[in-house]
Amino acid sequence: MENNQSSQQKSSMWSLVSEDPKVISDLQEKSDLLIGILMQANQQGLKKSQIISRGGITLKESSDLHKGKIDQFTQQRLKEVTQNLGMDPSFMATMKMRVD
């Protein structure tokens, strides 16, 4: 029941931004990717400078990433960063299940 409530809360949170299901889905996916990147980088003990060099991102992108500015990224860009960092896609799915 808790997972269902959490999922409903997330849905209602994104519906405050848009009523378009496609936009809501995109925001949720980008949010999950961004959180997953930061969580796994933290678990690996990566410093910001390592995330920049390994992730192939700019200083500004690093700043936006750490500030949670999902509107500054496309899904594709976040997926590229994930791949550049060598992050396990199954970790991202596991992380998403924990949050849901």
C-alpha positions as CSV (number, residue, x, y, z in Angstrom):
1,M,0.0,0.0,0.0
2,E,2.9,2.4,0.8
3,N,4.4,1.9,-2.7
4,N,1.0,2.7,-4.3
5,Q,0.7,5.9,-2.2
6,S,4.2,7.0,-3.1
7,S,3.5,6.4,-6.8
8,Q,0.3,8.4,-6.5
9,Q,2.1,11.3,-4.7
10,K,4.7,11.4,-7.5
11,S,2.0,11.4,-10.2
12,S,0.1,14.2,-8.4
13,M,3.4,16.1,-8.0
14,W,4.2,16.1,-11.7
15,S,0.5,16.8,-12.6
16,L,1.0,20.2,-10.9
17,V,3.6,21.0,-13.6
18,S,1.5,19.7,-16.6
19,E,-1.7,17.9,-17.4
20,D,-0.1,16.2,-20.4
21,P,0.7,12.5,-19.6
22,K,3.6,12.6,-22.1
23,V,5.2,15.6,-20.3
24,I,4.5,14.0,-16.9
25,S,6.2,10.7,-18.0
26,D,9.2,12.6,-19.4
27,L,9.7,14.6,-16.2
28,Q,9.4,11.4,-14.1
29,E,11.9,9.5,-16.2
30,K,14.4,12.4,-16.1
31,S,13.9,12.7,-12.4
32,D,14.5,9.0,-11.9
33,L,17.7,9.2,-14.0
34,L,19.0,12.2,-12.3
35,I,18.4,10.8,-8.8
36,G,19.9,7.4,-9.9
37,I,23.1,9.1,-11.2
38,L,23.6,11.0,-8.0
39,M,22.8,8.0,-5.8
40,Q,25.1,5.7,-7.6
41,A,27.9,8.3,-7.9
42,N,27.6,8.8,-4.1
43,Q,27.7,5.0,-3.5
44,Q,30.9,4.8,-5.7
45,G,32.4,7.7,-3.7
46,L,32.8,9.8,-6.9
47,K,33.7,13.5,-6.4
48,K,32.1,16.2,-8.5
49,S,35.3,16.5,-10.6
50,Q,35.2,12.7,-11.3
51,I,31.5,12.9,-12.3
52,I,32.5,15.7,-14.7
53,S,35.4,13.9,-16.3
54,R,34.0,10.4,-16.4
55,G,30.4,11.6,-17.2
56,G,31.5,13.8,-20.1
57,I,29.6,16.8,-18.7
58,T,30.5,20.4,-18.3
59,L,30.9,22.3,-15.1
60,K,27.5,23.9,-15.6
61,E,25.8,20.5,-16.3
62,S,27.4,19.2,-13.1
63,S,26.0,22.2,-11.2
64,D,22.5,21.6,-12.7
65,L,22.7,17.9,-12.0
66,H,23.6,18.5,-8.3
67,K,20.9,21.2,-8.0
68,G,18.3,18.8,-9.5
69,K,17.5,21.0,-12.4
70,I,15.8,18.3,-14.6
71,D,14.6,20.9,-17.0
72,Q,18.2,21.5,-18.1
73,F,18.5,18.0,-19.4
74,T,16.9,15.8,-22.0
75,Q,16.3,12.1,-21.2
76,Q,18.9,11.2,-23.9
77,R,21.5,13.4,-22.2
78,L,21.0,11.9,-18.8
79,K,21.1,8.4,-20.4
80,E,24.5,9.4,-22.0
81,V,25.8,10.5,-18.7
82,T,24.7,7.2,-17.1
83,Q,26.5,5.2,-19.8
84,N,29.6,7.4,-19.7
85,L,29.8,6.8,-15.9
86,G,29.5,3.0,-16.6
87,M,26.4,2.8,-14.4
88,D,24.5,-0.4,-14.4
89,P,21.0,0.0,-16.0
90,S,19.7,-2.6,-13.6
91,F,20.7,-0.3,-10.7
92,M,18.5,2.4,-12.2
93,A,15.6,0.0,-12.3
94,T,16.2,-1.1,-8.7
95,M,16.5,2.5,-7.6
96,K,13.2,3.3,-9.3
97,M,11.4,0.4,-7.5
98,R,12.7,1.6,-4.2
99,V,11.4,5.1,-4.8
100,D,8.0,3.8,-6.1
